[in-house]
C-alpha cells in the first residue's frame, strides 16, 4: 500500500510500537512511502494513520485469500481446472498401450490374447493389473515355447519381453546349395536309417562320434572316394542319445477357480479401438476373465467402422495349494518331457526316463532327469570341390 503525510517517520515508529508487521518499506519522497502489511494488521493500522495524519491507499492485494476471492468470480475457470485434474488422473490411471518384444515364432496376437485373459489390455485401470511376478508366472505356464517371460508397466504402457526356447529349425533341414554329405551332429548309437539318396557308410547299432560321416554324397567304390558320381546325400539318420535335465518345482502352487459370479458391461468402439468408460460400468470384481462379443452396426450392405462391445466378466480367484513331493516329481517330469520334445522337433521321441537324486530344498523339489532319446542326428556338410 502507499502512504502519504508529513509525519511518516512518526507513523513508522508508532507502527513498530504497536507491533504491526510492516515490511518492504520504500521511500518515494519525503511525504510518500510504499510498504507491505499482512491482512490481520491492515485492520489495526487505521488508528495509527489517524493519529499521525497519514493517508493510505491499497495498490495491490496478494496472497491465497485474495486469489480465492478472484477465483470465485470466475467459476467457469474453476470448474475447468477441476475437470482438467480429474481427466489427467483418469488418463494416467488407464493402460493405453500393450507392447510385446523378443518374440520370433510366437505370434504377438497370441501373447496379447493371453494378456487380455489375465486382465492386461488397453483401457484397463492400472490398479486392476495383477502383480508383475504373477503375470510372468501365468504367461510362462501357458507358453511352452518360451523359456522366460518378463512383464513391466511404465506409465501408461505395459511391455512383455519373451525369450523363446531354441528348437530345430526345419528350414535348415532342406538341402543347401550344392551336393552335401550327412554327418553326425553329436555322439550317438545308430537306431534307424532312412536314406533317400547317397551311400550309407554306417549301420544300425554302430556308435558314431560328433562330425563322423554317416551318408556320403558320392557314389562309387568305397575304397576310392574320389571315384564315382557326385550326387549329394539326402535322408535321415536316427541315433539313440542321452540327455540330462535339471528340474526345480515349487511345492507351493496356484490354480484358477471361478466363483460363479458374473457381470456384463457394454462399451462403444470406433475403428477397432474400444472406448472404455470406467465410471459407466465400474468393475466390481478384483480378478476376472472376460468374454467379448462385438456388435458392428450396418447400413444396408455396408459394415460401419463402429458399434458396441458386450463384455461378460467372470469372477475368478487364484487358490494356493501345496504339492506332495511325489506330485512335484511327476509335474517336473511332465514339464521336462515337454521342453525336451520341443527341442527335439517332430522327428524326436523319448524311449525312457529316470529320475536321479530328488530332494526338497527351500520349499522346492530339485531333481535331475536322465532321458533316453531317439532323434535325427544327421546334418548337412557341403562337399568341397577337389575332395
ZANU-955654 format. One line per field, with one value per residue (C-alpha): residue number from 1; x, y, z. Coordinates in steps of 0.2 Angstrom, whole numbers. Each point is the difference from the previous one (the first is absolute). Layout:
i c(NUM; ...)
c1 c(X; ...)
c2 c(Y; ...)
c3 c(Z; ...)
This chain:
i c(1; 2; 3; 4; 5; 6; 7; 8; 9; 10; 11; 12; 13; 14; 15; 16; 17; 18; 19; 20; 21; 22; 23; 24; 25; 26; 27; 28; 29; 30; 31; 32; 33; 34; 35; 36; 37; 38; 39; 40; 41; 42; 43; 44; 45; 46; 47; 48; 49; 50; 51; 52; 53; 54; 55; 56; 57; 58; 59; 60; 61; 62; 63; 64; 65; 66; 67; 68; 69; 70; 71; 72; 73; 74; 75; 76; 77; 78; 79; 80; 81; 82; 83; 84; 85; 86; 87; 88; 89; 90; 91; 92; 93; 94; 95; 96; 97; 98; 99; 100; 101; 102; 103; 104; 105; 106; 107; 108; 109; 110; 111; 112; 113; 114; 115; 116; 117; 118; 119; 120; 121; 122; 123; 124; 125; 126; 127; 128; 129; 130; 131; 132; 133; 134; 135; 136; 137; 138; 139; 140; 141; 142; 143; 144; 145; 146; 147; 148; 149; 150; 151; 152; 153; 154; 155; 156; 157; 158; 159; 160; 161; 162; 163; 164; 165; 166; 167; 168; 169; 170; 171; 172; 173; 174; 175; 176; 177; 178; 179; 180; 181; 182; 183; 184; 185; 186; 187; 188; 189; 190; 191; 192; 193; 194; 195; 196; 197; 198; 199; 200; 201; 202; 203; 204; 205; 206; 207; 208; 209; 210; 211; 212; 213; 214; 215; 216; 217; 218; 219; 220; 221; 222; 223; 224; 225; 226; 227; 228; 229; 230; 231; 232; 233; 234; 235; 236; 237; 238; 239; 240; 241; 242; 243; 244; 245; 246; 247; 248; 249; 250; 251; 252; 253; 254; 255; 256; 257; 258; 259; 260; 261; 262; 263; 264; 265; 266; 267; 268; 269; 270; 271; 272; 273; 274; 275; 276; 277; 278; 279; 280; 281; 282; 283; 284; 285; 286; 287; 288; 289; 290; 291; 292; 293; 294; 295; 296; 297; 298; 299; 300; 301; 302; 303; 304; 305; 306; 307; 308; 309; 310; 311; 312; 313; 314; 315; 316; 317; 318; 319; 320; 321; 322; 323; 324; 325; 326; 327; 328; 329; 330; 331; 332; 333; 334; 335; 336; 337; 338; 339; 340; 341; 342; 343; 344; 345; 346; 347; 348; 349; 350; 351; 352; 353; 354; 355; 356; 357; 358; 359; 360; 361; 362; 363; 364; 365; 366; 367; 368; 369; 370; 371; 372; 373; 374; 375; 376; 377; 378; 379; 380; 381; 382; 383; 384; 385; 386; 387)
c1 c(0; 5; 0; 1; 2; 12; 4; 5; 15; -12; -12; 13; 6; -18; -3; 15; -6; -17; 9; -7; 9; 5; 14; 7; 0; 5; 1; -7; 2; 1; -19; -4; 5; -5; 0; -8; -11; -9; -19; -3; 11; -8; -16; 11; 10; -15; 2; 19; -4; -13; 12; 14; -11; 5; -10; 1; -6; 1; 11; -2; -6; 10; -2; -11; -16; 0; 4; -15; -11; 4; -2; -18; -4; 6; -9; 2; 19; -2; -10; 11; 15; -8; -6; 18; 7; -13; 3; 19; -2; -12; 12; 15; -9; -5; 11; 1; 12; 6; 17; 8; 19; 12; -12; 4; -11; -13; -13; -2; -19; 1; 10; -12; -15; 7; 4; -18; -5; 10; -7; 13; -7; -2; -12; 3; 2; 18; -5; -10; 16; 7; 17; 14; 7; -18; -2; 17; -4; -17; 7; 14; -11; -11; 15; 10; 10; 8; 14; -3; -13; 2; -14; 1; -11; 7; -12; -14; 9; 2; 14; 2; 18; 1; 15; -4; 7; 12; -7; 5; -3; -8; 5; 18; -5; -2; 14; 13; 7; 11; 3; 2; 5; -10; 10; -4; -4; 4; 6; -13; -4; -9; -18; -8; 4; -11; 12; -8; 16; 18; 11; -2; 17; -7; -12; -13; 7; 16; 7; 5; 9; -5; 5; 2; -6; -17; -5; 12; -7; 12; -4; 14; 13; 0; 19; 3; -10; 5; -8; -19; -14; -2; -19; -1; -8; -18; -9; -1; 11; -8; 12; -3; 7; -2; -5; 0; -11; 0; -18; -6; -18; -7; -11; -11; -11; -15; -15; -15; -17; -16; -12; -16; -3; -1; -4; -3; 7; -2; 12; 0; 14; 6; 12; 5; 4; -12; -4; -1; -9; 4; -13; -13; 2; 11; 9; -6; 11; 19; 4; -9; 0; -9; -10; -4; -13; 2; -16; 4; -13; -5; -8; -7; 14; 14; 8; 3; 17; -9; -12; -1; 11; -10; 12; -4; 11; 2; 7; 14; 13; 17; 0; 17; 3; 14; 7; 7; 18; -7; -12; 14; 11; -13; -4; 19; 1; -14; 7; 18; -8; -9; 15; 11; -13; -1; 19; 1; -13; -12; 12; 5; -8; 4; 4; 2; 3; 8; -1; 16; 3; -17; 0; -9; 10; -8; -18; 5; 3; 16; 5; 9; -8; 9; -8; 3; -5; 0; 2; 6; 19; 4; 5; 6; 18; 5; 11; 14; 7; 16; -5)
c2 c(0; 18; 13; 19; 13; 12; -12; -16; -4; 2; -12; -13; 2; -2; -14; -9; 4; -7; -16; 2; -11; 12; -5; 5; 19; 11; 19; 8; 18; 8; -1; -16; -18; -18; -15; -17; -6; -16; 0; -2; 15; 10; 2; 6; 13; 13; 7; 3; 9; 11; 5; 5; 8; -13; -5; -17; -9; -18; -3; -19; -15; -16; -17; -15; 8; 14; -13; -11; 16; 3; -18; 0; 13; -12; -16; -6; 0; -9; -14; -1; -2; -13; -10; 1; -8; -13; -4; 0; -13; -11; 0; -4; -14; -9; -12; 8; -12; -18; -5; -17; -2; -14; -12; -8; -15; 3; 12; 16; -1; -16; 8; 15; -12; -8; 16; 6; -17; 5; 17; 10; 10; 17; 10; -10; 10; -2; -5; -15; -7; -15; 0; -1; -17; -7; 5; -7; -17; -2; 5; -12; -14; 3; 2; -16; 8; 13; -3; 17; 14; 17; 13; 18; 15; 17; 15; -5; -13; -19; -9; -19; -7; -18; -11; -15; -18; -5; -14; -9; 12; -11; 12; -6; -17; 4; -2; 13; 6; -13; -19; -4; -15; -4; 0; -2; 15; -9; -17; -13; -18; -3; -5; 1; 7; 7; 4; 8; 3; -3; -14; -5; -3; -6; -13; -2; -2; 8; 13; 17; 15; 18; 5; -18; -3; -9; 1; 4; 11; -9; -16; -12; -12; 3; -4; 14; 15; 11; -11; -1; 12; 16; -1; 7; -9; 2; -9; -2; -10; -3; -2; -5; 14; 5; 16; 6; 13; 9; 4; 11; 0; 11; -10; 15; 2; 10; -4; 10; -2; 8; 6; -1; 19; 10; 17; 8; 17; 8; 12; 9; -3; 11; -7; -16; 10; -2; 16; -6; 11; -7; 11; -6; -19; 0; -17; -8; -15; 1; -15; -6; -7; 8; -6; 12; 1; 14; 7; 10; 12; -2; 11; -10; -11; 11; -4; 16; 2; 2; -9; -7; -13; -11; -6; -14; 0; -17; 2; -11; -3; -7; -14; -5; -19; -10; -15; -16; -4; -14; 11; 13; -13; -5; 18; 2; -15; 6; 18; -7; -12; 14; 11; -14; -5; 18; 0; -16; 5; -11; -14; -3; -11; -6; -18; 1; 11; -2; 12; 3; 7; 8; 11; 14; 16; 17; -5; -7; -17; -1; -15; -5; -10; -12; -2; -14; 9; -4; 15; 4; 2; 4; 17; 6; 3; 7; -10; 12; -2; -10; -11)
c3 c(0; -2; 14; -1; 14; 9; 14; -8; 12; 15; -8; -3; 19; 6; -11; 7; 18; -4; -7; -17; -13; -13; -13; -17; 4; -15; 2; -16; 7; 17; 1; -9; 4; -6; 11; 2; 15; 4; -1; 19; 4; -14; 11; 15; -10; -1; 17; -3; -17; 9; 14; -12; -13; -13; -15; -8; -16; -5; -16; -1; 9; 0; 8; 1; 7; -13; -14; 6; 0; -18; -4; 7; -14; -13; 4; -18; 2; 16; -6; -16; 11; 11; -16; -6; 15; 0; -18; 3; 14; -10; -15; 10; 9; -16; -10; -18; -9; 2; -9; -3; -3; -3; -8; -17; -2; 13; -8; 8; -1; 10; 14; 0; 1; 15; 8; -2; 8; 15; 1; -9; -15; -7; 11; 15; 17; 6; 17; -7; -8; 10; 7; -13; 7; -1; -18; -4; 8; -9; -17; 1; 6; -16; -12; -1; -14; 11; 13; 9; 1; 6; 4; 5; 0; -3; 1; -11; -10; 4; -8; -1; -4; -5; -3; -11; 2; -14; -11; -16; -14; -13; -14; 4; -4; -19; -12; 0; -17; -8; 5; 18; 12; 15; 16; 19; 10; 16; 7; -1; -4; -17; 3; -17; -17; -14; -15; -15; -10; 3; 7; 18; 8; 18; 5; 14; 17; -5; 12; -8; 6; -3; -18; -6; -18; -1; -18; -14; -14; -13; -8; -5; 7; 19; 0; -13; 6; -14; -13; -4; -3; 11; 4; 18; 15; 6; 14; 19; 12; 17; 15; 18; 11; 18; 8; 18; 6; 17; 6; 14; 5; 14; 13; 2; -16; -6; -10; -7; 7; -6; 13; -11; 1; -16; -7; -17; -6; -17; -8; -17; -12; -15; -13; 10; 16; 15; 9; 19; 12; 18; 8; -12; 4; 16; 3; 16; -1; 5; -12; -15; -17; -15; -14; -14; -13; -14; -7; -16; -6; -19; -13; -13; -7; 8; 17; 9; 9; 17; 12; 17; 10; 12; 14; 12; 15; 9; 18; 4; 14; 1; 13; 8; 3; 5; -10; 8; -4; -11; -10; -2; -8; -12; -5; -2; -12; -10; -2; -4; -13; -9; 0; -7; -14; -5; -2; -9; -14; -8; -4; 18; 13; 18; 3; 19; 15; 17; 15; 9; 18; 3; 16; 8; 2; 6; -4; -17; -7; -9; -11; -16; -13; -12; -17; -13; -16; -19; -12; -17; 2; -18; -6; -17; -4; -17; -11; -5; -18; 0; 15)
